[in-house]
Amino acid sequence: MELQQLRYFVAVAETEHVARAAERLHISQSPLSRQIRQLEDHLGLQLFERIKQRVRLTPAGRDFLEQARDLLSQAERVEERARQVGKGEACSVSIGYCEGVIHNGRLPAALRRFRATHPRVKLKLSAMRSGEQIDALERSVIDVALVYNLPKPSESLQSRLLTSEPFVLALADDHPLAARKTIAPSDLDGMPWIALPKSINPAARERFLAACAAGGFAPDIQFEVAHVSTTLGLVSAGLGLAVMQSSMQRMRPPGVVFRPIDWLPLVVEIHVLWRARAQTAGVRHFMRALEETEEHAVVAEV
């Protein structure tokens, strides 16, 4: 049984006239009559009573008409859903992200733009470590990854640099160095520091220590903290200094001031990654929203 046969049957049932049904369907009367007979043979039912030039539904035909309409309605919904998914209008996009892409405003801006143009797309957001995102992307758990620094090249993944920001120094507003507009590396020698735990990102810790050594001082790391909000709390309490991406200045955390450290040869890079061979329409629309926010990216206040 084909959907076309059901459409033919419904048209004949509603007009009670084969010729009029054929006119509505834009086909000739002969093939329409043949399709109705084939449908009756397939079902083993007499669907119509033939009365002169008209036809009327049998009791079995009336029952089948209700079922046929339900089937056709469901088929239309399936077709429309498939079209929407194909256009990226009704699907889901799962996004993994690092904390920094929230602080610099790029992800919130992209989400706002994306939601305005594609309100029916279901979004799933997952805050994850960069390494976890790469693994989740390769296992198709997420569709897009927003990670710190560029991972090792992979044939299955594509990537693009999204943002690059310099580091700034965060210190308590009553710290002796807070009154200075510029701070030299020698000013930091022997100062207590708050840093990301080495266990979370050993490579980042090594880069930070190497950059400090190149500047001529060794940071005295007394606290290891995984989250920026906690780091800012400890800084405001006067427990140490910390470096973080420059866009954090937008948050204006109480008790904390920021100073430029242009001499530190490090930047915070955030890259967007996606699977090269599994980019759905929804993912393409989200990637376009990310690109469109580039010209409107928030500039950190110094």
Secondary structure as GFF3:
##gff-version 3
##sequence-region A 1 302
A	DSSP	alpha_helix	3	15	.	.	.	ID=ss1
A	DSSP	alpha_helix	18	25	.	.	.	ID=ss2
A	DSSP	alpha_helix	29	43	.	.	.	ID=ss3
A	DSSP	beta_strand	48	51	.	.	.	ID=ss4
A	DSSP	beta_strand	54	57	.	.	.	ID=ss5
A	DSSP	alpha_helix	59	86	.	.	.	ID=ss6
A	DSSP	beta_strand	92	97	.	.	.	ID=ss7
A	DSSP	alpha_helix	100	103	.	.	.	ID=ss8
A	DSSP	alpha_helix	106	117	.	.	.	ID=ss9
A	DSSP	beta_strand	122	127	.	.	.	ID=ss10
A	DSSP	alpha_helix	130	138	.	.	.	ID=ss11
A	DSSP	beta_strand	144	148	.	.	.	ID=ss12
A	DSSP	beta_strand	157	172	.	.	.	ID=ss13
A	DSSP	three_ten_helix	185	188	.	.	.	ID=ss14
A	DSSP	beta_strand	192	195	.	.	.	ID=ss15
A	DSSP	alpha_helix	202	215	.	.	.	ID=ss16
A	DSSP	beta_strand	220	224	.	.	.	ID=ss17
A	DSSP	alpha_helix	228	236	.	.	.	ID=ss18
A	DSSP	beta_strand	242	245	.	.	.	ID=ss19
A	DSSP	three_ten_helix	246	251	.	.	.	ID=ss20
A	DSSP	beta_strand	256	260	.	.	.	ID=ss21
A	DSSP	beta_strand	267	275	.	.	.	ID=ss22
A	DSSP	alpha_helix	281	292	.	.	.	ID=ss23
A	DSSP	three_ten_helix	294	296	.	.	.	ID=ss24
###
